[in-house]
Amino acid sequence: MFGAAAALGVAAAGGLGASPARAATASAGAAGVTEVRERAVVVGSGFGGGVTALRLAQAGVSTLVLERGLRWPT
């Protein structure tokens, strides 16, 4: 049950994309500001963050994962 409590703590603080992020980007001349609204945000996609994001997604919580590092082409 600790995992669920941890996931709820992360969700309350602010999560792996359970759903596509709904984002609105600024104009092309701006510095790349993006606004995203999700119920939960998980910072880091390591083991703990990945499992937390998975549990939130399984619970139906709209979740966003933030990761520092290279931007991979999609």
mmCIF file as gemmi writes it, N, C-alpha and C atoms, coordinates in Angstrom:
data_model
loop_
_atom_site.group_PDB
_atom_site.id
_atom_site.type_symbol
_atom_site.label_atom_id
_atom_site.label_alt_id
_atom_site.label_comp_id
_atom_site.label_asym_id
_atom_site.label_entity_id
_atom_site.label_seq_id
_atom_site.pdbx_PDB_ins_code
_atom_site.Cartn_x
_atom_site.Cartn_y
_atom_site.Cartn_z
_atom_site.occupancy
_atom_site.B_iso_or_equiv
_atom_site.pdbx_formal_charge
_atom_site.auth_seq_id
_atom_site.auth_asym_id
_atom_site.pdbx_PDB_model_num
ATOM 1 N N . MET Axp A 1 ? 0.817 -1.189 0 1 0 ? 1 A 1
ATOM 2 C CA . MET Axp A 1 ? 0 0 0 1 0 ? 1 A 1
ATOM 3 C C . MET Axp A 1 ? 0.858 1.249 0 1 0 ? 1 A 1
ATOM 4 N N . PHE Axp A 2 ? 2.138 1.113 0.421 1 0 ? 2 A 1
ATOM 5 C CA . PHE Axp A 2 ? 3.025 2.271 0.431 1 0 ? 2 A 1
ATOM 6 C C . PHE Axp A 2 ? 3.168 2.874 -0.958 1 0 ? 2 A 1
ATOM 7 N N . GLY Axp A 3 ? 3.219 2.022 -1.988 1 0 ? 3 A 1
ATOM 8 C CA . GLY Axp A 3 ? 3.346 2.527 -3.354 1 0 ? 3 A 1
ATOM 9 C C . GLY Axp A 3 ? 2.188 3.422 -3.738 1 0 ? 3 A 1
ATOM 10 N N . ALA Axp A 4 ? 0.981 3.051 -3.345 1 0 ? 4 A 1
ATOM 11 C CA . ALA Axp A 4 ? -0.187 3.877 -3.65 1 0 ? 4 A 1
ATOM 12 C C . ALA Axp A 4 ? -0.108 5.196 -2.911 1 0 ? 4 A 1
ATOM 13 N N . ALA Axp A 5 ? 0.34 5.16 -1.649 1 0 ? 5 A 1
ATOM 14 C CA . ALA Axp A 5 ? 0.473 6.395 -0.873 1 0 ? 5 A 1
ATOM 15 C C . ALA Axp A 5 ? 1.525 7.301 -1.49 1 0 ? 5 A 1
ATOM 16 N N . ALA Axp A 6 ? 2.63 6.709 -1.938 1 0 ? 6 A 1
ATOM 17 C CA . ALA Axp A 6 ? 3.672 7.5 -2.582 1 0 ? 6 A 1
ATOM 18 C C . ALA Axp A 6 ? 3.159 8.112 -3.873 1 0 ? 6 A 1
ATOM 19 N N . ALA Axp A 7 ? 2.405 7.351 -4.636 1 0 ? 7 A 1
ATOM 20 C CA . ALA Axp A 7 ? 1.849 7.868 -5.884 1 0 ? 7 A 1
ATOM 21 C C . ALA Axp A 7 ? 0.906 9.021 -5.609 1 0 ? 7 A 1
ATOM 22 N N . LEU Axp A 8 ? 0.094 8.892 -4.574 1 0 ? 8 A 1
ATOM 23 C CA . LEU Axp A 8 ? -0.815 9.979 -4.234 1 0 ? 8 A 1
ATOM 24 C C . LEU Axp A 8 ? -0.05 11.198 -3.768 1 0 ? 8 A 1
ATOM 25 N N . GLY Axp A 9 ? 1.057 10.994 -3.061 1 0 ? 9 A 1
ATOM 26 C CA . GLY Axp A 9 ? 1.887 12.116 -2.636 1 0 ? 9 A 1
ATOM 27 C C . GLY Axp A 9 ? 2.473 12.846 -3.825 1 0 ? 9 A 1
ATOM 28 N N . VAL Axp A 10 ? 2.935 12.104 -4.803 1 0 ? 10 A 1
ATOM 29 C CA . VAL Axp A 10 ? 3.468 12.716 -6.016 1 0 ? 10 A 1
ATOM 30 C C . VAL Axp A 10 ? 2.36 13.447 -6.754 1 0 ? 10 A 1
ATOM 31 N N . ALA Axp A 11 ? 1.182 12.85 -6.818 1 0 ? 11 A 1
ATOM 32 C CA . ALA Axp A 11 ? 0.065 13.492 -7.506 1 0 ? 11 A 1
ATOM 33 C C . ALA Axp A 11 ? -0.308 14.787 -6.813 1 0 ? 11 A 1
ATOM 34 N N . ALA Axp A 12 ? -0.292 14.792 -5.5 1 0 ? 12 A 1
ATOM 35 C CA . ALA Axp A 12 ? -0.636 15.996 -4.762 1 0 ? 12 A 1
ATOM 36 C C . ALA Axp A 12 ? 0.414 17.076 -4.97 1 0 ? 12 A 1
ATOM 37 N N . ALA Axp A 13 ? 1.662 16.687 -5.125 1 0 ? 13 A 1
ATOM 38 C CA . ALA Axp A 13 ? 2.729 17.653 -5.324 1 0 ? 13 A 1
ATOM 39 C C . ALA Axp A 13 ? 2.605 18.335 -6.676 1 0 ? 13 A 1
ATOM 40 N N . GLY Axp A 14 ? 2.053 17.769 -7.493 1 0 ? 14 A 1
ATOM 41 C CA . GLY Axp A 14 ? 1.89 18.546 -8.687 1 0 ? 14 A 1
ATOM 42 C C . GLY Axp A 14 ? 1.391 17.932 -9.951 1 0 ? 14 A 1
ATOM 43 N N . GLY Axp A 15 ? 3.938 13.122 -12.905 1 0 ? 15 A 1
ATOM 44 C CA . GLY Axp A 15 ? 3.925 12.157 -13.475 1 0 ? 15 A 1
ATOM 45 C C . GLY Axp A 15 ? 4.135 11.506 -14.736 1 0 ? 15 A 1
ATOM 46 N N . LEU Axp A 16 ? 4.683 9.517 -16.247 1 0 ? 16 A 1
ATOM 47 C CA . LEU Axp A 16 ? 4.722 8.95 -17.568 1 0 ? 16 A 1
ATOM 48 C C . LEU Axp A 16 ? 3.39 9.305 -18.181 1 0 ? 16 A 1
ATOM 49 N N . GLY Axp A 17 ? 3.426 9.713 -19.336 1 0 ? 17 A 1
ATOM 50 C CA . GLY Axp A 17 ? 2.237 10.235 -19.975 1 0 ? 17 A 1
ATOM 51 C C . GLY Axp A 17 ? 1.122 9.212 -20.047 1 0 ? 17 A 1
ATOM 52 N N . ALA Axp A 18 ? 0.202 9.305 -19.157 1 0 ? 18 A 1
ATOM 53 C CA . ALA Axp A 18 ? -0.969 8.451 -19.182 1 0 ? 18 A 1
ATOM 54 C C . ALA Axp A 18 ? -1.88 8.862 -20.321 1 0 ? 18 A 1
ATOM 55 N N . SER Axp A 19 ? -1.773 10.103 -20.703 1 0 ? 19 A 1
ATOM 56 C CA . SER Axp A 19 ? -2.551 10.616 -21.819 1 0 ? 19 A 1
ATOM 57 C C . SER Axp A 19 ? -1.687 11.642 -22.532 1 0 ? 19 A 1
ATOM 58 N N . PRO Axp A 20 ? -1.964 11.921 -23.787 1 0 ? 20 A 1
ATOM 59 C CA . PRO Axp A 20 ? -1.166 12.926 -24.476 1 0 ? 20 A 1
ATOM 60 C C . PRO Axp A 20 ? -1.3 14.274 -23.776 1 0 ? 20 A 1
ATOM 61 N N . ALA Axp A 21 ? -0.196 14.957 -23.617 1 0 ? 21 A 1
ATOM 62 C CA . ALA Axp A 21 ? -0.221 16.263 -22.959 1 0 ? 21 A 1
ATOM 63 C C . ALA Axp A 21 ? -0.969 17.265 -23.825 1 0 ? 21 A 1
ATOM 64 N N . ARG Axp A 22 ? -1.84 17.986 -23.182 1 0 ? 22 A 1
ATOM 65 C CA . ARG Axp A 22 ? -2.557 19.049 -23.867 1 0 ? 22 A 1
ATOM 66 C C . ARG Axp A 22 ? -1.751 20.321 -23.669 1 0 ? 22 A 1
ATOM 67 N N . ALA Axp A 23 ? -1.019 20.739 -24.683 1 0 ? 23 A 1
ATOM 68 C CA . ALA Axp A 23 ? -0.099 21.855 -24.542 1 0 ? 23 A 1
ATOM 69 C C . ALA Axp A 23 ? -0.413 22.951 -25.548 1 0 ? 23 A 1
ATOM 70 N N . ALA Axp A 24 ? -0.149 24.169 -25.132 1 0 ? 24 A 1
ATOM 71 C CA . ALA Axp A 24 ? -0.271 25.321 -26.018 1 0 ? 24 A 1
ATOM 72 C C . ALA Axp A 24 ? 1.077 26.016 -26.01 1 0 ? 24 A 1
ATOM 73 N N . THR Axp A 25 ? 1.774 26.028 -27.133 1 0 ? 25 A 1
ATOM 74 C CA . THR Axp A 25 ? 3.096 26.635 -27.172 1 0 ? 25 A 1
ATOM 75 C C . THR Axp A 25 ? 2.981 28.092 -27.583 1 0 ? 25 A 1
ATOM 76 N N . ALA Axp A 26 ? 3.98 28.867 -27.177 1 0 ? 26 A 1
ATOM 77 C CA . ALA Axp A 26 ? 4.018 30.285 -27.506 1 0 ? 26 A 1
ATOM 78 C C . ALA Axp A 26 ? 4.394 30.45 -28.976 1 0 ? 26 A 1
ATOM 79 N N . SER Axp A 27 ? 4.402 31.685 -29.451 1 0 ? 27 A 1
ATOM 80 C CA . SER Axp A 27 ? 4.73 31.945 -30.847 1 0 ? 27 A 1
ATOM 81 C C . SER Axp A 27 ? 6.154 31.49 -31.154 1 0 ? 27 A 1
ATOM 82 N N . ALA Axp A 28 ? 6.454 31.295 -32.431 1 0 ? 28 A 1
ATOM 83 C CA . ALA Axp A 28 ? 7.744 30.755 -32.854 1 0 ? 28 A 1
ATOM 84 C C . ALA Axp A 28 ? 8.913 31.626 -32.409 1 0 ? 28 A 1
ATOM 85 N N . GLY Axp A 29 ? 8.708 32.941 -32.25 1 0 ? 29 A 1
ATOM 86 C CA . GLY Axp A 29 ? 9.783 33.833 -31.85 1 0 ? 29 A 1
ATOM 87 C C . GLY Axp A 29 ? 10.048 33.82 -30.357 1 0 ? 29 A 1
ATOM 88 N N . ALA Axp A 30 ? 9.192 33.187 -29.567 1 0 ? 30 A 1
ATOM 89 C CA . ALA Axp A 30 ? 9.354 33.166 -28.11 1 0 ? 30 A 1
ATOM 90 C C . ALA Axp A 30 ? 10.405 32.137 -27.695 1 0 ? 30 A 1
ATOM 91 N N . ALA Axp A 31 ? 10.675 32.094 -26.412 1 0 ? 31 A 1
ATOM 92 C CA . ALA Axp A 31 ? 11.733 31.236 -25.878 1 0 ? 31 A 1
ATOM 93 C C . ALA Axp A 31 ? 11.274 29.819 -25.586 1 0 ? 31 A 1
ATOM 94 N N . GLY Axp A 32 ? 10.205 29.351 -26.176 1 0 ? 32 A 1
ATOM 95 C CA . GLY Axp A 32 ? 9.771 27.976 -25.998 1 0 ? 32 A 1
ATOM 96 C C . GLY Axp A 32 ? 9.006 27.717 -24.717 1 0 ? 32 A 1
ATOM 97 N N . VAL Axp A 33 ? 8.099 28.595 -24.365 1 0 ? 33 A 1
ATOM 98 C CA . VAL Axp A 33 ? 7.276 28.414 -23.171 1 0 ? 33 A 1
ATOM 99 C C . VAL Axp A 33 ? 6.103 27.51 -23.515 1 0 ? 33 A 1
ATOM 100 N N . THR Axp A 34 ? 5.845 26.52 -22.669 1 0 ? 34 A 1
ATOM 101 C CA . THR Axp A 34 ? 4.75 25.582 -22.885 1 0 ? 34 A 1
ATOM 102 C C . THR Axp A 34 ? 3.92 25.472 -21.618 1 0 ? 34 A 1
ATOM 103 N N . GLU Axp A 35 ? 2.613 25.475 -21.763 1 0 ? 35 A 1
ATOM 104 C CA . GLU Axp A 35 ? 1.724 25.277 -20.62 1 0 ? 35 A 1
ATOM 105 C C . GLU Axp A 35 ? 1.041 23.93 -20.771 1 0 ? 35 A 1
ATOM 106 N N . VAL Axp A 36 ? 1.142 23.099 -19.735 1 0 ? 36 A 1
ATOM 107 C CA . VAL Axp A 36 ? 0.538 21.773 -19.733 1 0 ? 36 A 1
ATOM 108 C C . VAL Axp A 36 ? -0.241 21.629 -18.442 1 0 ? 36 A 1
ATOM 109 N N . ARG Axp A 37 ? -1.474 21.137 -18.531 1 0 ? 37 A 1
ATOM 110 C CA . ARG Axp A 37 ? -2.294 20.937 -17.332 1 0 ? 37 A 1
ATOM 111 C C . ARG Axp A 37 ? -2.619 19.455 -17.191 1 0 ? 37 A 1
ATOM 112 N N . GLU Axp A 38 ? -2.125 18.872 -16.124 1 0 ? 38 A 1
ATOM 113 C CA . GLU Axp A 38 ? -2.362 17.468 -15.8 1 0 ? 38 A 1
ATOM 114 C C . GLU Axp A 38 ? -2.691 17.379 -14.319 1 0 ? 38 A 1
ATOM 115 N N . ARG Axp A 39 ? -3.342 16.304 -13.9 1 0 ? 39 A 1
ATOM 116 C CA . ARG Axp A 39 ? -3.657 16.111 -12.485 1 0 ? 39 A 1
ATOM 117 C C . ARG Axp A 39 ? -2.428 15.755 -11.672 1 0 ? 39 A 1
ATOM 118 N N . ALA Axp A 40 ? -1.456 15.079 -12.289 1 0 ? 40 A 1
ATOM 119 C CA . ALA Axp A 40 ? -0.257 14.652 -11.563 1 0 ? 40 A 1
ATOM 120 C C . ALA Axp A 40 ? 0.975 14.882 -12.415 1 0 ? 40 A 1
ATOM 121 N N . VAL Axp A 41 ? 2.084 15.214 -11.756 1 0 ? 41 A 1
ATOM 122 C CA . VAL Axp A 41 ? 3.373 15.371 -12.421 1 0 ? 41 A 1
ATOM 123 C C . VAL Axp A 41 ? 4.389 14.534 -11.652 1 0 ? 41 A 1
ATOM 124 N N . VAL Axp A 42 ? 5.107 13.666 -12.366 1 0 ? 42 A 1
ATOM 125 C CA . VAL Axp A 42 ? 6.183 12.873 -11.773 1 0 ? 42 A 1
ATOM 126 C C . VAL Axp A 42 ? 7.485 13.447 -12.308 1 0 ? 42 A 1
ATOM 127 N N . VAL Axp A 43 ? 8.395 13.803 -11.409 1 0 ? 43 A 1
ATOM 128 C CA . VAL Axp A 43 ? 9.683 14.358 -11.817 1 0 ? 43 A 1
ATOM 129 C C . VAL Axp A 43 ? 10.703 13.227 -11.823 1 0 ? 43 A 1
ATOM 130 N N . GLY Axp A 44 ? 11.195 12.901 -13.016 1 0 ? 44 A 1
ATOM 131 C CA . GLY Axp A 44 ? 12.176 11.83 -13.178 1 0 ? 44 A 1
ATOM 132 C C . GLY Axp A 44 ? 11.521 10.532 -13.612 1 0 ? 44 A 1
ATOM 133 N N . SER Axp A 45 ? 12.158 9.86 -14.565 1 0 ? 45 A 1
ATOM 134 C CA . SER Axp A 45 ? 11.596 8.613 -15.091 1 0 ? 45 A 1
ATOM 135 C C . SER Axp A 45 ? 12.438 7.406 -14.692 1 0 ? 45 A 1
ATOM 136 N N . GLY Axp A 46 ? 13.185 7.531 -13.604 1 0 ? 46 A 1
ATOM 137 C CA . GLY Axp A 46 ? 13.937 6.389 -13.088 1 0 ? 46 A 1
ATOM 138 C C . GLY Axp A 46 ? 12.981 5.34 -12.543 1 0 ? 46 A 1
ATOM 139 N N . PHE Axp A 47 ? 13.519 4.366 -11.804 1 0 ? 47 A 1
ATOM 140 C CA . PHE Axp A 47 ? 12.676 3.267 -11.324 1 0 ? 47 A 1
ATOM 141 C C . PHE Axp A 47 ? 11.489 3.778 -10.508 1 0 ? 47 A 1
ATOM 142 N N . GLY Axp A 48 ? 11.738 4.624 -9.532 1 0 ? 48 A 1
ATOM 143 C CA . GLY Axp A 48 ? 10.653 5.125 -8.684 1 0 ? 48 A 1
ATOM 144 C C . GLY Axp A 48 ? 9.646 5.951 -9.46 1 0 ? 48 A 1
ATOM 145 N N . GLY Axp A 49 ? 10.135 6.855 -10.305 1 0 ? 49 A 1
ATOM 146 C CA . GLY Axp A 49 ? 9.242 7.696 -11.09 1 0 ? 49 A 1
ATOM 147 C C . GLY Axp A 49 ? 8.446 6.902 -12.106 1 0 ? 49 A 1
ATOM 148 N N . GLY Axp A 50 ? 9.1 5.93 -12.73 1 0 ? 50 A 1
ATOM 149 C CA . GLY Axp A 50 ? 8.414 5.096 -13.716 1 0 ? 50 A 1
ATOM 150 C C . GLY Axp A 50 ? 7.294 4.28 -13.098 1 0 ? 50 A 1
ATOM 151 N N . VAL Axp A 51 ? 7.572 3.687 -11.933 1 0 ? 51 A 1
ATOM 152 C CA . VAL Axp A 51 ? 6.553 2.883 -11.251 1 0 ? 51 A 1
ATOM 153 C C . VAL Axp A 51 ? 5.414 3.775 -10.766 1 0 ? 51 A 1
ATOM 154 N N . THR Axp A 52 ? 5.754 4.942 -10.217 1 0 ? 52 A 1
ATOM 155 C CA . THR Axp A 52 ? 4.721 5.868 -9.751 1 0 ? 52 A 1
ATOM 156 C C . THR Axp A 52 ? 3.828 6.302 -10.903 1 0 ? 52 A 1
ATOM 157 N N . ALA Axp A 53 ? 4.436 6.655 -12.034 1 0 ? 53 A 1
ATOM 158 C CA . ALA Axp A 53 ? 3.657 7.069 -13.2 1 0 ? 53 A 1
ATOM 159 C C . ALA Axp A 53 ? 2.774 5.926 -13.697 1 0 ? 53 A 1
ATOM 160 N N . LEU Axp A 54 ? 3.308 4.71 -13.689 1 0 ? 54 A 1
ATOM 161 C CA . LEU Axp A 54 ? 2.526 3.545 -14.103 1 0 ? 54 A 1
ATOM 162 C C . LEU Axp A 54 ? 1.307 3.375 -13.21 1 0 ? 54 A 1
ATOM 163 N N . ARG Axp A 55 ? 1.503 3.437 -11.903 1 0 ? 55 A 1
ATOM 164 C CA . ARG Axp A 55 ? 0.391 3.254 -10.962 1 0 ? 55 A 1
ATOM 165 C C . ARG Axp A 55 ? -0.655 4.354 -11.125 1 0 ? 55 A 1
ATOM 166 N N . LEU Axp A 56 ? -0.214 5.584 -11.321 1 0 ? 56 A 1
ATOM 167 C CA . LEU Axp A 56 ? -1.162 6.677 -11.538 1 0 ? 56 A 1
ATOM 168 C C . LEU Axp A 56 ? -1.958 6.453 -12.823 1 0 ? 56 A 1
ATOM 169 N N . ALA Axp A 57 ? -1.271 6.032 -13.881 1 0 ? 57 A 1
ATOM 170 C CA . ALA Axp A 57 ? -1.946 5.769 -15.153 1 0 ? 57 A 1
ATOM 171 C C . ALA Axp A 57 ? -2.946 4.633 -15.009 1 0 ? 57 A 1
ATOM 172 N N . GLN Axp A 58 ? -2.566 3.58 -14.283 1 0 ? 58 A 1
ATOM 173 C CA . GLN Axp A 58 ? -3.479 2.456 -14.066 1 0 ? 58 A 1
ATOM 174 C C . GLN Axp A 58 ? -4.71 2.884 -13.277 1 0 ? 58 A 1
ATOM 175 N N . ALA Axp A 59 ? -4.549 3.898 -12.428 1 0 ? 59 A 1
ATOM 176 C CA . ALA Axp A 59 ? -5.668 4.407 -11.634 1 0 ? 59 A 1
ATOM 177 C C . ALA Axp A 59 ? -6.504 5.415 -12.416 1 0 ? 59 A 1
ATOM 178 N N . GLY Axp A 60 ? -6.102 5.689 -13.665 1 0 ? 60 A 1
ATOM 179 C CA . GLY Axp A 60 ? -6.865 6.609 -14.503 1 0 ? 60 A 1
ATOM 180 C C . GLY Axp A 60 ? -6.55 8.073 -14.272 1 0 ? 60 A 1
ATOM 181 N N . VAL Axp A 61 ? -5.419 8.365 -13.616 1 0 ? 61 A 1
ATOM 182 C CA . VAL Axp A 61 ? -5.031 9.744 -13.329 1 0 ? 61 A 1
ATOM 183 C C . VAL Axp A 61 ? -4.223 10.285 -14.503 1 0 ? 61 A 1
ATOM 184 N N . SER Axp A 62 ? -4.64 11.421 -15.042 1 0 ? 62 A 1
ATOM 185 C CA . SER Axp A 62 ? -3.919 12.074 -16.124 1 0 ? 62 A 1
ATOM 186 C C . SER Axp A 62 ? -2.564 12.528 -15.585 1 0 ? 62 A 1
ATOM 187 N N . THR Axp A 63 ? -1.468 12.008 -16.16 1 0 ? 63 A 1
ATOM 188 C CA . THR Axp A 63 ? -0.142 12.155 -15.564 1 0 ? 63 A 1
ATOM 189 C C . THR Axp A 63 ? 0.881 12.621 -16.591 1 0 ? 63 A 1
ATOM 190 N N . LEU Axp A 64 ? 1.828 13.44 -16.14 1 0 ? 64 A 1
ATOM 191 C CA . LEU Axp A 64 ? 2.922 13.924 -16.976 1 0 ? 64 A 1
ATOM 192 C C . LEU Axp A 64 ? 4.233 13.566 -16.296 1 0 ? 64 A 1
ATOM 193 N N . VAL Axp A 65 ? 5.212 13.06 -17.057 1 0 ? 65 A 1
ATOM 194 C CA . VAL Axp A 65 ? 6.542 12.772 -16.521 1 0 ? 65 A 1
ATOM 195 C C . VAL Axp A 65 ? 7.512 13.81 -17.068 1 0 ? 65 A 1
ATOM 196 N N . LEU Axp A 66 ? 8.273 14.425 -16.172 1 0 ? 66 A 1
ATOM 197 C CA . LEU Axp A 66 ? 9.313 15.37 -16.57 1 0 ? 66 A 1
ATOM 198 C C . LEU Axp A 66 ? 10.661 14.693 -16.397 1 0 ? 66 A 1
ATOM 199 N N . GLU Axp A 67 ? 11.505 14.807 -17.416 1 0 ? 67 A 1
ATOM 200 C CA . GLU Axp A 67 ? 12.821 14.173 -17.369 1 0 ? 67 A 1
ATOM 201 C C . GLU Axp A 67 ? 13.86 15.141 -17.9 1 0 ? 67 A 1
ATOM 202 N N . ARG Axp A 68 ? 14.957 15.261 -17.197 1 0 ? 68 A 1
ATOM 203 C CA . ARG Axp A 68 ? 16.066 16.083 -17.658 1 0 ? 68 A 1
ATOM 204 C C . ARG Axp A 68 ? 16.902 15.238 -18.606 1 0 ? 68 A 1
ATOM 205 N N . GLY Axp A 69 ? 17.396 15.835 -19.645 1 0 ? 69 A 1
ATOM 206 C CA . GLY Axp A 69 ? 18.248 15.082 -20.558 1 0 ? 69 A 1
ATOM 207 C C . GLY Axp A 69 ? 17.989 15.476 -21.999 1 0 ? 69 A 1
ATOM 208 N N . LEU Axp A 70 ? 18.456 14.641 -22.897 1 0 ? 70 A 1
ATOM 209 C CA . LEU Axp A 70 ? 18.313 14.911 -24.321 1 0 ? 70 A 1
ATOM 210 C C . LEU Axp A 70 ? 16.862 14.837 -24.756 1 0 ? 70 A 1
ATOM 211 N N . ARG Axp A 71 ? 16.508 15.661 -25.705 1 0 ? 71 A 1
ATOM 212 C CA . ARG Axp A 71 ? 15.173 15.599 -26.293 1 0 ? 71 A 1
ATOM 213 C C . ARG Axp A 71 ? 15.247 14.622 -27.46 1 0 ? 71 A 1
ATOM 214 N N . TRP Axp A 72 ? 14.491 13.542 -27.365 1 0 ? 72 A 1
ATOM 215 C CA . TRP Axp A 72 ? 14.506 12.505 -28.389 1 0 ? 72 A 1
ATOM 216 C C . TRP Axp A 72 ? 13.523 12.857 -29.494 1 0 ? 72 A 1
ATOM 217 N N . PRO Axp A 73 ? 13.925 12.686 -30.763 1 0 ? 73 A 1
ATOM 218 C CA . PRO Axp A 73 ? 12.994 12.952 -31.865 1 0 ? 73 A 1
ATOM 219 C C . PRO Axp A 73 ? 11.84 11.951 -31.833 1 0 ? 73 A 1
ATOM 220 N N . THR Axp A 74 ? 10.658 12.44 -32.119 1 0 ? 74 A 1
ATOM 221 C CA . THR Axp A 74 ? 9.486 11.549 -32.115 1 0 ? 74 A 1
ATOM 222 C C . THR Axp A 74 ? 8.865 11.474 -33.484 1 0 ? 74 A 1
